Amino acid sequence: MILETWSEQETFAVGKKLGQQAVPGQIFALLGDLGTGKTVFTKGMAAGLGIREPVSSPTFTIVQIYEEGRLPLYHFDVYRITDPEEMEEIGYEDCFFGEGVCLVEWADLIGELMPENTVWIRIEKDLEKGFDYRRIEVAYENSGN
């Protein structure tokens, strides 16, 4: 499925809708260059799960856990992971195979750890279509490549 958004609010709304539809144990792999709107999308997903606390990218902590919504949200940013074994050290399996929802930014860096049922989401900019334009591709398949 390919969606186009023309503002941060629309990108937020796409994330919110997916959050509203998310089920326990669902894993979302979020791909996109710096500045494409991954955090805006994630804030929308959190809102869709009923999370009201501020959401920020866990670039330095690797994972941020939000538990106040209808399902827990495990928000990973694996940009700084240099070896997939580092994910084992932080106990990723408890999140990936738990009752919450996982959202993994830069998931392609740990692709071998991503389960088959992962929902792959790629966000891209196209400056020719405008500064706030985003192309969001949602793939319900086995890989994001």
Secondary structure, DSSP 8 states (H G I E B T S, - for coil): -EEEESSHHHHHHHHHHHHHH--TT-EEEEE--TTSSHHHHHHHHHHHTT--S-----TTTSEEEE-SSSS-EEEEE-TT-SSTHHHHHTTHHHHHTSSSEEEEETGGGGGGGS-TT-EEEEEEE-GGG-TT-EEEEEEESS---
